[in-house]
Structure formats: structure tokens, C-alpha cells
Amino acid sequence: MDYQQQPQGGHPIQPQGQAMPQAYAPQGSSTQFEVTHGPSFAMLRVAPQPGQVIISQAGAMVARNHSVGMEVKMNAGLNPGFLGKLKTIMIAFIRKLVGGETFFVNHFSTQQGGSVWLAPTMAGPVTHRYLNGERITLSTGAFLASSGNVDMRVKFGGLRAIFAREGAFFLECFGTGDLWFTSYGGIEAIDVNGSYIVDNGHLVGFEGNLTFNIRSAGGGAMGFLASGEGLVCEFTGQGRIYIQSRNVSSLVGWLSGML
């Protein structure tokens, strides 16, 4: 598994008429891009080639050249068919009830060149992962963008996960192409061989031969109610887990108390 973190470093604002910094295409990738203003407030600039499509989470666009067009589509995969679209609509309804990211995505393309700037909702880094047939599963809100033949499929975390909100739905990404995902706070990659437990609110994603079970953190009913940990993901197998240093639910709880 190849974990690639795009080198960080902001660029000064370019005076009008001067060339912009050159986007970078890492080994194995056909997409030119750069990540600036990271790691805390990262922004992704992608320069699609003519005919290439960049898919991003709805609401992620910061700016784009006039030559770059945008089309809104359902996040139902590359070739969903009628049943796939129907399933997506049903999942979107459940997401509306329990919270989560929109089931719409934006498709950016150009025939003349140009760039599109994308940014995550929360403060944190943007991580690049080139998929070459591998499969990575992301938590709600972690997906930022993709290009190439990267397909996506929504995965249900189980009835118990609905109460945790963060683990109610996952997004499986697989195929060949570029994937960019984000986190709230710093991101850490952990290689696992055996079992490992991660708080739902700190889980960004995972890959490899890992299976998981959502359960209480421990300590019985008192542990569930009073420990502040709620539900956790218990992983078994071999693979890589991505965790984030901050928890969105904890932020919401803190802000609610202040209000």
C-alpha cells in the first residue's frame, strides 16, 4: 500500500498576468495537482487535462477558471443503472434523517485547460492516494475529490452505527485513479496486523484486508453513557487505518454548550 502525502507549502499570490505555480503529477498519476496552505488549512488545486473529469464533494469548490465547466450529478457510482440510482435516493433519505454528506457530487471538465480549486469543510490536511486496483473505505465527510476510473459505493455501518452518526455510512472507493481525502485536524496512518480499536469520531478511513464491528467502547452501560467515548470501530485483519486528531462531534458538543 502506497500512502502518499503531497508535499505542503503555500505559494504567494501571483500578480495579474504572471504564470501560476506549476501543478505536480506524482509517479503513477496522470493528474496534475498541488496542495497549498497545509497542513492546517489545505486547499487543493487540480489542473484537468482536456477531456478529463474531476469529481468533488458538493460544496468543495472554491474557484475555477471560466474554461472549466461544472455539472452536478448523483453520487451513485460510474455506471449505477436504475437500481443503483434508486438505492442512492433511499440512502440520501436516510442520510437526511441521521446527518451526513450530500449525495450529490460535482463533475469538472474542460476542453481548453484550466484549474479548479477545492477545499474541505473543516480545517485539516488534504491527502492524496493513487489507487491501482486497491479499495479504500472513507468515513462520512472524508472524501474530497477523485479522477480517473475511481468508482464509489455507499456502505452501511449497521443499525447500531446510526446512533453514532459518524459511523452510519461509509464510502468505498475502488478502481484506478487519483483520490483525495481530508480530515479534521492532523491525519495519522496506522498499519494494523491483528485487532485495533478506533473511536468512530476519529476514524478517517481504512484499506487492506480489514473487517470491522461497531460496538460500545467498554465498561457496560455506564461506560457507554459516561465515558464520553460512545461507540468505537473494532478492526481485525491486516491493513492500514487512517485516523484524525480531532473529533467533529466533540466540537459540536462544545459549541452547543457555549450557546
C-alpha positions as CSV (number, residue, x, y, z in Angstrom):
1,M,0.0,0.0,0.0
2,D,1.4,3.4,-1.0
3,Y,0.5,6.2,1.3
4,Q,1.3,9.5,-0.4
5,Q,1.1,12.8,1.3
6,Q,1.5,15.6,-1.2
7,P,4.3,17.9,-0.1
8,Q,2.9,21.0,1.6
9,G,3.8,24.6,1.1
10,G,1.8,27.7,0.1
11,H,2.6,29.9,-2.8
12,P,2.4,33.8,-2.8
13,I,-0.5,35.3,-4.6
14,Q,0.5,35.9,-8.2
15,P,0.2,39.4,-9.6
16,Q,-2.3,39.5,-12.5
17,G,-0.7,38.4,-15.8
18,Q,2.0,36.2,-14.2
19,A,2.0,32.4,-14.5
20,M,0.7,30.4,-11.6
21,P,2.8,27.7,-9.8
22,Q,3.2,24.5,-11.8
23,A,0.9,21.7,-10.7
24,Y,2.6,18.5,-9.9
25,A,1.7,14.9,-11.1
26,P,3.3,12.3,-8.8
27,Q,4.6,9.0,-10.1
28,G,1.8,6.7,-11.3
29,S,-0.7,9.6,-11.6
30,S,-1.8,11.3,-14.8
31,T,-3.4,14.2,-12.9
32,Q,-1.5,17.4,-12.2
33,F,-2.3,19.0,-8.8
34,E,-0.9,20.8,-5.9
35,V,-1.9,21.2,-2.2
36,T,-1.2,24.6,-0.7
37,H,-1.8,26.3,2.7
38,G,-1.4,23.0,4.5
39,P,-1.5,21.2,6.7
40,S,-4.0,23.1,8.8
41,F,-5.9,24.9,6.1
42,A,-5.1,22.9,3.0
43,M,-6.6,23.7,-0.4
44,L,-6.3,21.5,-3.5
45,R,-5.7,22.9,-7.0
46,V,-6.3,20.4,-9.8
47,A,-5.4,21.1,-13.4
48,P,-7.5,18.6,-15.5
49,Q,-6.3,17.7,-19.0
50,P,-8.8,18.2,-21.9
51,G,-11.4,15.5,-21.6
52,Q,-10.5,14.6,-18.1
53,V,-13.2,14.7,-15.4
54,I,-12.6,15.7,-11.8
55,I,-15.3,14.6,-9.3
56,S,-15.6,16.5,-6.0
57,Q,-17.8,16.6,-3.0
58,A,-20.6,19.1,-3.4
59,G,-19.7,22.4,-1.8
60,A,-16.0,21.9,-2.0
61,M,-15.3,24.3,-4.9
62,V,-13.5,27.5,-4.1
63,A,-12.9,28.8,-7.6
64,R,-12.3,27.7,-11.1
65,N,-11.2,29.1,-14.5
66,H,-14.0,30.1,-16.8
67,S,-12.9,27.4,-19.2
68,V,-13.6,24.7,-16.7
69,G,-17.3,23.5,-16.7
70,M,-19.2,22.0,-13.8
71,E,-22.1,19.5,-13.9
72,V,-24.0,18.3,-10.8
73,K,-24.7,14.5,-10.6
74,M,-25.9,12.0,-8.0
75,N,-23.2,10.1,-6.2
76,A,-24.3,6.7,-7.5
77,G,-21.1,5.4,-9.0
78,L,-19.8,5.4,-12.5
79,N,-22.4,3.1,-14.1
80,P,-25.2,2.8,-11.5
81,G,-28.2,1.8,-13.6
82,F,-31.7,2.2,-12.4
83,L,-31.4,0.1,-9.3
84,G,-28.2,1.9,-8.3
85,K,-29.8,5.3,-8.6
86,L,-32.9,4.1,-6.6
87,K,-30.6,2.8,-3.9
88,T,-28.8,6.1,-3.8
89,I,-32.0,8.0,-3.4
90,M,-33.1,5.8,-0.5
91,I,-29.7,6.2,1.2
92,A,-29.9,10.0,0.7
93,F,-33.2,10.0,2.6
94,I,-31.7,8.1,5.5
95,R,-28.7,10.5,5.5
96,K,-31.1,13.4,5.7
97,L,-32.5,11.9,8.9
98,V,-29.3,10.9,10.6
99,G,-26.9,13.6,9.1
100,G,-24.0,13.2,6.7
101,E,-22.6,14.5,3.5
102,T,-24.8,15.2,0.5
103,F,-25.4,12.5,-2.1
104,F,-24.6,15.0,-4.9
105,V,-21.2,15.4,-6.5
106,N,-19.8,18.0,-8.9
107,H,-18.1,16.9,-12.2
108,F,-15.5,19.4,-13.5
109,S,-14.1,19.1,-17.1
110,T,-12.5,21.2,-19.7
111,Q,-11.5,21.2,-23.3
112,Q,-9.2,24.2,-23.1
113,G,-7.2,23.6,-19.9
114,G,-7.6,25.5,-16.6
115,S,-7.7,24.8,-12.9
116,V,-10.3,24.2,-10.2
117,W,-9.6,24.9,-6.5
118,L,-11.2,22.7,-3.9
119,A,-11.2,22.9,-0.1
120,P,-12.6,20.7,2.7
121,T,-15.2,22.0,5.1
122,M,-13.1,21.5,8.3
123,A,-9.6,22.6,9.0
124,G,-7.1,19.9,8.2
125,P,-4.8,18.5,5.5
126,V,-5.6,17.1,2.1
127,T,-4.1,13.6,1.5
128,H,-3.5,12.1,-2.0
129,R,-3.8,8.4,-2.6
130,Y,-3.3,6.9,-6.1
131,L,-5.4,3.7,-6.4
132,N,-4.2,1.0,-8.7
133,G,-6.9,-1.6,-8.2
134,E,-7.0,-1.2,-4.4
135,R,-10.0,-0.3,-2.3
136,I,-10.2,2.3,0.4
137,T,-13.2,2.9,2.7
138,L,-13.8,6.5,3.9
139,S,-15.9,7.9,6.8
140,T,-18.6,10.5,6.2
141,G,-17.1,13.8,5.1
142,A,-13.6,12.4,4.3
143,F,-14.0,12.3,0.5
144,L,-12.9,15.4,-1.2
145,A,-12.2,14.6,-4.9
146,S,-11.2,11.9,-7.4
147,S,-10.2,11.5,-11.0
148,G,-9.8,8.6,-13.4
149,N,-11.7,5.3,-13.1
150,V,-12.3,5.6,-9.4
151,D,-15.8,4.2,-8.5
152,M,-17.6,4.9,-5.3
153,R,-20.2,2.8,-3.4
154,V,-22.0,3.7,-0.1
155,K,-21.6,1.1,2.6
156,F,-24.0,0.9,5.6
157,G,-22.3,0.6,9.0
158,G,-25.2,-1.2,10.6
159,L,-28.2,-0.2,12.8
160,R,-26.1,0.4,15.8
161,A,-24.0,2.9,13.8
162,I,-27.0,5.2,13.3
163,F,-26.8,6.3,16.9
164,A,-23.1,7.1,16.4
165,R,-23.8,9.2,13.3
166,E,-20.1,9.3,12.4
167,G,-20.2,5.6,11.5
168,A,-23.6,5.3,10.0
169,F,-22.3,5.3,6.4
170,F,-19.0,4.8,4.7
171,L,-17.9,5.5,1.2
172,E,-16.0,2.7,-0.6
173,C,-13.6,4.0,-3.3
174,F,-12.0,1.5,-5.7
175,G,-10.6,1.3,-9.2
176,T,-7.7,3.1,-10.9
177,G,-7.0,6.8,-10.5
178,D,-6.4,9.6,-8.0
179,L,-8.2,10.1,-4.8
180,W,-8.0,13.0,-2.4
181,F,-9.4,12.8,1.1
182,T,-9.4,15.1,4.1
183,S,-9.6,15.0,7.9
184,Y,-10.5,17.3,10.8
185,G,-7.1,18.0,12.4
186,G,-3.9,16.1,11.6
187,I,-4.0,12.7,9.9
188,E,-2.1,9.6,11.0
189,A,-1.7,6.3,9.1
190,I,-1.5,3.2,11.3
191,D,-0.5,-0.2,9.9
192,V,-2.6,-3.0,11.6
193,N,-2.0,-6.7,11.8
194,G,-4.4,-8.2,14.2
195,S,-7.0,-6.1,16.1
196,Y,-7.3,-2.4,16.7
197,I,-9.9,-0.1,18.2
198,V,-10.7,3.4,16.9
199,D,-13.2,5.9,18.2
200,N,-15.8,6.5,15.4
201,G,-15.3,10.2,15.5
202,H,-11.6,9.9,14.9
203,L,-11.8,7.4,12.0
204,V,-11.0,8.8,8.5
205,G,-10.8,5.5,6.6
206,F,-9.2,2.2,6.2
207,E,-7.9,-0.2,3.5
208,G,-6.5,-3.7,3.1
209,N,-7.9,-6.9,4.4
210,L,-9.7,-5.3,7.4
211,T,-13.1,-6.0,8.7
212,F,-14.8,-4.1,11.5
213,N,-17.5,-4.3,14.1
214,I,-19.2,-1.3,15.7
215,R,-19.6,-1.7,19.5
216,S,-19.6,0.3,22.7
217,A,-16.2,1.4,24.0
218,G,-16.4,-0.8,27.1
219,G,-17.4,-0.6,30.7
220,G,-21.0,-1.6,30.2
221,A,-23.9,0.8,30.1
222,M,-22.1,3.3,32.4
223,G,-19.1,3.2,30.1
224,F,-21.3,4.0,27.1
225,L,-23.1,6.8,28.8
226,A,-20.4,8.4,31.0
227,S,-17.0,7.7,29.4
228,G,-17.5,10.2,26.6
229,E,-16.3,7.5,24.1
230,G,-19.7,6.3,22.8
231,L,-19.2,3.7,20.0
232,V,-16.0,2.5,18.5
233,C,-14.9,0.5,15.5
234,E,-13.1,-2.7,16.3
235,F,-10.9,-3.8,13.4
236,T,-9.5,-7.2,12.7
237,G,-7.2,-8.3,9.9
238,Q,-4.3,-6.7,8.1
239,G,-4.3,-3.3,6.5
240,R,-4.0,0.4,7.1
241,I,-6.2,2.7,9.2
242,Y,-6.3,6.5,8.9
243,I,-7.2,8.5,12.0
244,Q,-7.7,12.2,12.6
245,S,-6.5,14.2,15.7
246,R,-9.8,16.0,16.2
247,N,-13.5,14.9,16.5
248,V,-16.3,16.9,14.8
249,S,-18.9,15.7,17.3
250,S,-16.8,16.9,20.2
251,L,-16.6,20.3,18.5
252,V,-20.4,20.4,18.0
253,G,-20.9,19.4,21.6
254,W,-18.6,22.1,22.9
255,L,-20.2,24.8,20.7
256,S,-23.7,23.7,21.8
257,G,-22.7,24.1,25.4
258,M,-21.3,27.6,24.8
259,L,-24.5,28.6,23.0
